[in-house]
Each structure stands twice: as structure tokens, then as C-alpha cells.
Amino acid sequence: MQHTRFVLGRHRDDDTRSGWISGLDDEKGKQHPTFGGLRIGKPLNERKPNEPSATFFEITAAKAIKALRSFRQCLEYWRKRY
């Protein structure tokens, strides 16, 4: 587990940045490897600080899909009923 945190808590080898994602120095980063998050499931490098996050879009899209599914279920219920 500690090795996983050590690897995923640092910038990738092909990234122009180096060190811990959190920006902590090497000693503090070893003590708190998950402080800045982990690179889990991310095929690309971490986004730069001035780049927009896709998180807002992903959350909005997920909510829209959930709402459409609920609407469809309601519509199917009322069609069967009347």
C-alpha cells in the first residue's frame, strides 16, 4: 500500500514537473503521500493549475442522464396506466 501511494502521489515520469503532486518537499511528501491526491485511473498527466477541470462537465452530464432516465420511467408509467 505504501509503495502504491508513493508512486501515485508523484508526477509521472513523462511529465515536465517532478516530485509530489501536492507540491510538498520530498521528506514531507514521504510522510503524507496522498496529501495532494493520487494519479488513479488517469491516462494523461495531471492538469496544469490554469487548465479548466472536466469535473464540472462530468457531474453535470451525470445529473442530466439521471434526470432523463427518471423522466423516461415516469413517462412509461403514465403510458401504461392510461
GUTIDREN-8943 format. One record per residue (C-alpha): residue in one letter; y negated, x negated, z. Coordinates in Angstrom, 1 decimal. Example, Ala and Ser with C-alpha at 12.3 -4.5 7.8 and 13.67 -1.06 7.14 Angstrom:
% residues 2
drentor residuo: A, py: 4.5, px: -12.3, pz: 7.8
drentor residuo: S, py: 1.1, px: -13.7, pz: 7.1
***
This chain:
% residues 82
drentor residuo: M, py: 0.0, px: 0.0, pz: 0.0
drentor residuo: Q, py: -2.4, px: -2.8, pz: 0.9
drentor residuo: H, py: -1.7, px: -4.5, pz: -2.5
drentor residuo: T, py: -2.4, px: -1.3, pz: -4.3
drentor residuo: R, py: -5.8, px: -0.8, pz: -2.5
drentor residuo: F, py: -6.6, px: -4.5, pz: -3.2
drentor residuo: V, py: -6.0, px: -4.1, pz: -7.0
drentor residuo: L, py: -7.5, px: -0.6, pz: -7.5
drentor residuo: G, py: -10.5, px: -1.2, pz: -5.3
drentor residuo: R, py: -11.7, px: -4.1, pz: -7.5
drentor residuo: H, py: -13.2, px: -4.0, pz: -11.0
drentor residuo: R, py: -10.8, px: -4.5, pz: -13.9
drentor residuo: D, py: -10.2, px: -7.9, pz: -15.4
drentor residuo: D, py: -11.7, px: -6.8, pz: -18.7
drentor residuo: D, py: -14.9, px: -5.6, pz: -17.0
drentor residuo: T, py: -18.1, px: -7.6, pz: -17.2
drentor residuo: R, py: -18.5, px: -7.0, pz: -13.5
drentor residuo: S, py: -16.3, px: -8.6, pz: -10.9
drentor residuo: G, py: -15.4, px: -8.1, pz: -7.3
drentor residuo: W, py: -15.1, px: -4.9, pz: -5.3
drentor residuo: I, py: -16.2, px: -1.6, pz: -6.8
drentor residuo: S, py: -18.1, px: -0.9, pz: -3.6
drentor residuo: G, py: -20.2, px: -4.0, pz: -4.1
drentor residuo: L, py: -19.2, px: -5.4, pz: -0.7
drentor residuo: D, py: -18.7, px: -9.1, pz: -0.4
drentor residuo: D, py: -15.2, px: -10.5, pz: -0.6
drentor residuo: E, py: -14.5, px: -10.6, pz: 3.1
drentor residuo: K, py: -15.9, px: -7.1, pz: 3.8
drentor residuo: G, py: -14.1, px: -5.7, pz: 0.7
drentor residuo: K, py: -10.8, px: -7.0, pz: 2.0
drentor residuo: Q, py: -11.4, px: -5.2, pz: 5.3
drentor residuo: H, py: -12.4, px: -1.9, pz: 3.6
drentor residuo: P, py: -10.9, px: -2.0, pz: 0.1
drentor residuo: T, py: -11.3, px: 1.8, pz: -0.5
drentor residuo: F, py: -15.0, px: 2.0, pz: 0.6
drentor residuo: G, py: -16.3, px: 2.4, pz: -3.0
drentor residuo: G, py: -13.4, px: 4.4, pz: -4.4
drentor residuo: L, py: -10.4, px: 3.4, pz: -6.4
drentor residuo: R, py: -9.7, px: 3.0, pz: -10.2
drentor residuo: I, py: -6.8, px: 5.5, pz: -10.1
drentor residuo: G, py: -6.0, px: 7.1, pz: -13.4
drentor residuo: K, py: -9.0, px: 5.7, pz: -15.2
drentor residuo: P, py: -8.1, px: 4.2, pz: -18.6
drentor residuo: L, py: -11.6, px: 2.9, pz: -19.1
drentor residuo: N, py: -13.9, px: 0.7, pz: -16.9
drentor residuo: E, py: -16.0, px: 2.3, pz: -14.2
drentor residuo: R, py: -19.2, px: 3.9, pz: -15.5
drentor residuo: K, py: -22.4, px: 2.0, pz: -15.1
drentor residuo: P, py: -24.9, px: 3.2, pz: -12.5
drentor residuo: N, py: -27.2, px: 4.6, pz: -15.2
drentor residuo: E, py: -24.5, px: 6.4, pz: -17.1
drentor residuo: P, py: -24.0, px: 10.2, pz: -16.6
drentor residuo: S, py: -20.9, px: 11.3, pz: -14.8
drentor residuo: A, py: -18.4, px: 13.6, pz: -16.6
drentor residuo: T, py: -17.6, px: 15.2, pz: -13.2
drentor residuo: F, py: -20.2, px: 17.9, pz: -13.6
drentor residuo: F, py: -18.8, px: 18.9, pz: -17.0
drentor residuo: E, py: -15.2, px: 18.8, pz: -15.8
drentor residuo: I, py: -15.9, px: 21.0, pz: -12.8
drentor residuo: T, py: -18.0, px: 23.5, pz: -14.9
drentor residuo: A, py: -15.3, px: 23.7, pz: -17.6
drentor residuo: A, py: -12.6, px: 24.2, pz: -14.9
drentor residuo: K, py: -14.6, px: 27.1, pz: -13.4
drentor residuo: A, py: -15.2, px: 28.6, pz: -16.8
drentor residuo: I, py: -11.5, px: 28.6, pz: -17.6
drentor residuo: K, py: -10.6, px: 30.1, pz: -14.3
drentor residuo: A, py: -13.2, px: 32.9, pz: -14.8
drentor residuo: L, py: -11.8, px: 33.6, pz: -18.3
drentor residuo: R, py: -8.3, px: 33.8, pz: -17.0
drentor residuo: S, py: -9.3, px: 36.2, pz: -14.3
drentor residuo: F, py: -11.2, px: 38.4, pz: -16.8
drentor residuo: R, py: -8.2, px: 38.4, pz: -19.1
drentor residuo: Q, py: -6.0, px: 39.6, pz: -16.2
drentor residuo: C, py: -8.4, px: 42.3, pz: -15.3
drentor residuo: L, py: -8.6, px: 43.4, pz: -18.9
drentor residuo: E, py: -4.8, px: 43.5, pz: -19.3
drentor residuo: Y, py: -4.5, px: 45.5, pz: -16.1
drentor residuo: W, py: -7.0, px: 48.2, pz: -17.3
drentor residuo: R, py: -5.5, px: 48.4, pz: -20.7
drentor residuo: K, py: -2.1, px: 49.1, pz: -19.3
drentor residuo: R, py: -3.5, px: 51.6, pz: -16.9
drentor residuo: Y, py: -5.5, px: 53.7, pz: -19.4
***
